[in-house]
Amino acid sequence: MKIGKQSAPYQAICTSNPETIIVRGHDLVDNLVGSISFTEYTWLLVAGSLPDEKQRRMLDATLVAIAEHGLVPSVQAARMTLAASPEAVQGAVAAGLLGCGSVILGASETSGAFFRDIREEAKASGSSVEAAAEKLLRGYREQKKPVPGYGHPLHKGHDPRAKRLLAIARELGVAGIHCEIAKTVERLIPEIIGRPLVMNVSSAIPCVLLDAGYPLLALKGVPLLARTAGLIGHLLEEQTRPIGFIMSQAAAAAIEYDGPAPEGFVANEN
């Protein structure tokens, strides 16, 4: 299915002539290079205007919060790809990013859409945020759908990254309806879902960014951009302290073959 009609042959991000490069209306060389941070540039590229100081700090905080998370599957894929193809750093980075989906790094987008749906339900029905959140949560329970951005295998009492991002949003004065919705959902989950699920960083990122004015449709790009930096760090280390084949061998040792085999066949011990 197409995203939309292909009837407007225009784009508003970048153009150039032999002397000047224009990005979102700004002279790249004279106005941007050396004058703004990469975080500000990211906001400009995505949202079309330069962020104010509060918006810059909020985006910066989310990028720092999500950039590194240890040897998660996407990092393992990247490091093992580089071990197999050491000349292709770009392929290894791509391998890591291609492994980012609904379980790893995709929840910020789905969580943001969930918060939007609650906000729109409250507005359409004239009900409170709590009533709208309860209605949607009960729908998730009936459909046996996981609540995006809630629960964490390690952080059971609270996700310290989420707690810090919400604190920064309050300090900056940008916390608004989406932060209220996120906290309301966390409070209602034990009663409606049947067990406590803490707000994790993947629900904190969309609520603070949406309240700061960041576009909903660009939310997935935030963890992707941040983890690219993390992947590059892992790939540099892979070149100096390689563990890609160690991880590959560990996987082979941990997984046993249970398929058919000729009579008398004995597999090598891992």
Number of C-alpha atoms within 10 A of each C-alpha: 3 5 5 6 6 8 6 6 5 7 7 11 14 14 13 11 7 5 5 13 15 18 20 17 14 17 16 17 13 12 12 16 12 10 12 11 12 14 19 21 20 19 20 18 16 17 15 15 15 19 21 11 10 16 23 19 18 24 23 19 20 24 20 15 19 20 18 19 10 12 12 12 13 23 27 22 23 28 33 23 22 25 22 13 12 16 10 13 20 13 15 27 25 17 21 25 22 13 18 19 12 12 10 15 22 19 26 28 24 20 23 29 17 22 25 18 15 26 19 14 19 18 13 10 10 11 13 14 21 17 16 22 26 19 15 18 22 14 13 16 15 10 9 10 10 12 22 23 28 22 23 15 5 8 14 13 12 16 18 13 21 21 14 16 23 22 14 18 24 14 11 15 12 20 21 15 16 24 24 16 21 25 17 16 26 19 16 18 21 13 10 17 17 10 11 17 22 23 28 24 28 27 28 28 31 32 30 32 26 21 20 24 12 20 15 17 11 13 23 20 15 22 26 20 15 18 25 18 16 19 26 19 12 22 25 14 13 18 15 9 10 17 16 21 15 12 16 15 12 12 11 12 11 8 9 11 8 6 5 7 10 6 6 6 8 8 9 5 6 10
